[in-house]
Amino acid sequence: MGKKVLIILAEGFEEIEATAPIDVLRRAEIEVTIAGLGNKTITGAHGIKFQTDVTLDAYQGLPDAVILPGGLPGAQNLADSKKVAEIIKNMDREKKLIGAICAAPPLAVAPTGILDGKKATCYPGFEKDFPASVSFSEARVVVDGNVITSRGPGSALEFSLELVKQLAGKEKAEALRQGLLVKA
């Protein structure tokens, strides 16, 4: 049975941080479901409209991984959702993969408490929004347990390849890295 990933889009999400993981994970033959917070049509921070597969409220089950793109006000909209917080906590409880990029780690993930005692990264300037219990790193991608965090649009391919590595293995991630011309 193949791995399943849920990517949650909220109004004002950063388009690159959503599109890169969707594309790279699908190239790795991982099933990706795109869920819209509140609606099936979600507009990104730069005016690009995405038609999602389902609304988040209609999504059933617990995937192998959940991904939260950043961007503003997208990351704040994720943070304001009780449903998103519930999914994050359930994923952590089941030790399933949680990926967050840009402003999503400090704004949407940290308030759930799952980053307490972990190392994480985020978009420059948002580290002030991490509680003292989170160890901030300037690395482009940080893996700590079942949580993967990343800096922003420029690190979206590296973030996506790390997700593939965790879900489909190092060899699949390396083959994609080479095919996508991403520097090692």
N, C-alpha and C positions, 0 to 999 in steps of 0.2 A: 504494500500500500504506500503510495507516494506521500510526501510531506505536504502539509497545507499551511499557507500563510495568509494572515489577515492584515491588510493595510487599511488604516482608518484615516480618511480625509475629512478635515473640517474646513469650513469657509476660511480662506486666507492662508492655506497651506503653501509651502514652498514647492513649486512644481518640479524642480530638478530632484529634490529629495524624495519625491513620490515616484517620479517616472523612472529614475535609475534603478531602484530596487525592483519595481514591477518588471521592467525589461530584463534585468540580469537574472532574477529568480526564474522567470519564464524561460529564458535561454537554458537554465539549468534543469528544466522540465519539472519545476516545483509548481504546484497548483497555487495560484494567487487569487484571492478574492478581495476586491476593492469595496470597502463599505463607506458610505457617506454618513456623516454625523448630521442627522436631521433631515436630509434630502438625498435623492439619488444623483442630482446634478449639483456639483460643488465647484465653486470658482476659486482658483488659486490666487495667491498674493499679487500675481502679475497679469490677472485677467483671463487666464486660460481656464475654460470650463471643462470639467471632467464628468463623464457619465459613469457613475459607479455601477457595480454589479447588483448591489443591494443597499438598503439603508442599514445602519448599525443596529437599529432596533429589531430589524427582521432577521439579522444574522443568527444562526443557530450553531451551537457546539463550541468546542474549545480547539483552536488550531494548534499546530506545532510551534508557530511563532506569530507574534503580533509586531507590526512596525508602525511607528508614529513619526511622520514627517514633521519638521518644524515650520518655520515661517511665521510671520505675524500678519493678522491676528490668529492664524491657524493653531499655533501651539497653545495660546491662551484659551481658545475655544475648546481644544481637547481637555485642557486643565479644568475647565468649568463644567465638564460632563461627568456626572456620577457614574454613568454607564461605562465610560472609558476607564475611570478609576477602578471600578469593579472588575473589569476585564484584566487590567494590569495586575491587580492583587490575585485574581484567580490563576493567571498565567504563572506568577511567581510561586504561588502555593504548590502548583503542579510541576515546578522546575522547568517550565517551558520557556522558550527563547523570547526575549523582549528586546526589540531594537528601537532606539530613539535617536534622533539627529537634530542638530541646531538648537533651538530654544525648547524643544520638547523634553529633553532630559531634566532640566531644572524646573520647568513650569508644569509639565504634565506628569512626569514619572516621580520625581523626588517627593512631592507632597503625599504620595501613597505610602512612603516609608520603606519601599523596597530597595532604595539605594543606600540606606543607612549602613555605614561600615564598608561601603564599596568605593571603588575608584570609578570616576566617570568624567566625561568631557562634554563640551557644549560650544555653541557659538560664542566668540569672544565678547566679553562684557556681561554675559548671562551667568557666569560662574558665581556672581554675587547673590544669585537667587538659589544656589544650592545651600542647604542647611550645613552647619558645621560638621555634621555626622558623615558628610560625603567628602571623599578625597578627590579634589579636582586635578585633572591632568590636562596638559596642553597637547597630548598626542592626538593625531587625526582620527584614530579609531581606538577605542578602549573596550576590551572584553574583561568583564569581571563576573565570574560565575555564569549565570544564564542571561546576563544583561550586556548588550552591545550598544555603546553610545558613540556618536561621531560629531565632528565640528560643524559641518554645514555643506552648502552646495558643492564646493570644491572637493570635498572628501566623500561625496555620495557614491562614486564608483567603488572606492576602497571599502566603504561601509557595506555596500551591496555584495561585494566579493567575500567579505567576512561572513555575512549571512549565509551565502552559498557554502562556504567552508564548514560552517557549523551544522548546516542542514543536509548537505549532500557530499561532504568530504573535501579534503585538501586537493585531490587530483582534479576534480570537477572545477573547483575554484581556480586552480592554476591554469587549466586549459582555457577557461573563460577569460582570465586576466590576459593571457597571451593573445587570444583572438580579439579582445577589445583594445589591445595596445596600451594597457594600463601599466605604468612603471612599477617594478617590483620594489 
